[in-house]
Amino acid sequence: MSKLRSIQFGVVQIGPMRFAISIAHLAEVFHIQQAQELPQKSGLLRGGIDLRGRLIPVLDLHSLTTSAQNDGAPELGVVVEDDSRQLAIYVDDVVGICAIDPDEIHEMSRYADGCEGLFDRHFQFEGNYTSIIEVDRIMGMKGVFSAAPRKATRIAATATHAPVLTFIAGDALFSVPAVEVYAAIPKRPIEQSAITMGPVLGEITYHGRRIPVLCPIQILGLGTASKSNSSEVVALRFPGNAVLGFAVDAIQEIGA
C-alpha cells in the first residue's frame, strides 16, 4: 500500500460498533468531567462539555445508529471539526490510528430517494467492519449545533503535515506520529510481572493481547515519574506486528 495514496483515520468504539473519523476532521481526544446543559434543546445532542473554557455540544451517535446506549456515564470522547465548526462525540474506546488505501474503502448502496447517508462508506480494520463517519454531513443536519474552534487553521495545516498524537507524562509534553499509534488506552492498572525491571513497569491486557508498558520518563529523561500503579497507555506499533505501551498521565489531542 502506498503511503502517498493512503488515508489516515482515527478508529473509535461505540457500543459493539466501530467507527472511523478522517484525521483531517479529528481534533482531540478528551476525558469527560461533567456534562453541561445546552441553551438549545435537541434530540440529537447529549448536552455539552466544557473544553478549556468553551462549551462544545455533544452528539448522541446512538440516536443515529442501531447501537444501544451504554447504561453507565461515558468517560471518553472525541472532538471533530469541519471547516470552522467543532462538535464532540462520546465514545467507549479509542481503538487507534490506521492508514487505509482508497481501494479498500467500500460504499453501500444509496437510498432510493438518492439521499446521502451518514455512514455510507466502510472498510475492514483488524478483522472488524468499520463505518466512516461523514462529519460534514452530520454538521449539516437540522438540530445539530456546533461551536467555533479557537484555531480555524488547524484542518488546513493537517492537510500538509503528518498528524501527531500528543500526551503528557511526568509534566512533560510528548508527541508521536499518529499513524504509529496502535491504541490510546484509558486509565487502567499495570500488572507487575516477570518482565518488570528498569523502565518496564509491567503489562496490560488489551483486546486479549498482552502489551508490555514502559515508563517514558526513564527512557527519555524528561519529567518526573509517577509512583501510581495505574495509568493511561499509548500503545505504539513496531515492525513485526510488535506493540509496546508507554504509561502516560493524560492523552491530549491529535493535530498537525
Order of alpha helices (4+ residues) and beta strands (2+ residues): beta-beta-beta-beta-beta-beta-beta-beta-beta-beta-beta-beta-alpha-alpha-beta-beta-beta-beta-beta-alpha-beta-beta-beta
